[in-house]
């Protein structure tokens, strides 16, 4: 038997298929990284969905941690921590570990795209590419940890906005002041 030759049928084809799958996944990771570098984070999700729709078996195997590493150069442990945070916010109870979650899991059904959307939003916040800002005068602003009236451009308008008016609602709904008036 000579070394370096595969005498069993299918071994070479299997290796070639594996390498082809790996190259396709790397190309998608590189495309995601390029979009982020060019400032088009909003185009990453549509690109992933389109590629996943065309080739779910190959693209679905890309792990979310790999995607984070490719897009932002994040270390493995940091990427894994952010996947865990996303799962906690979603109250996810799937049996997969944080390191094994992949695009197929995140885009499983149309209803599950919230997984990928939330994960990408959290990464964008982490990288300071976006931020959630509460408008000034918003009655529940204290529940948001990152709300800072000095930073908020709408804080100047807080005095002009009357969120808690005592006038009856014109749409027939009851707000908090209506319930308080009823006792």
Secondary structure, 3 states (H helix, E strand, C coil): CCCCCCCCCCHHHHHHHHHHHHHHHHHHHHHHHHHHHCCCHHHHHHHHHHHHHHCHHHHCCCEHHHHHHHHHCCCHHHHHHHHHHHHHHHCCCCCCCHHHCEHHHHCCCCCCHHHHHHHHHHHHHHCCCCCCCCCCCCCCHHHCCCCCCCCCCCHHHCCCCCCCCCCCCCCCCCCHHHHHHHC
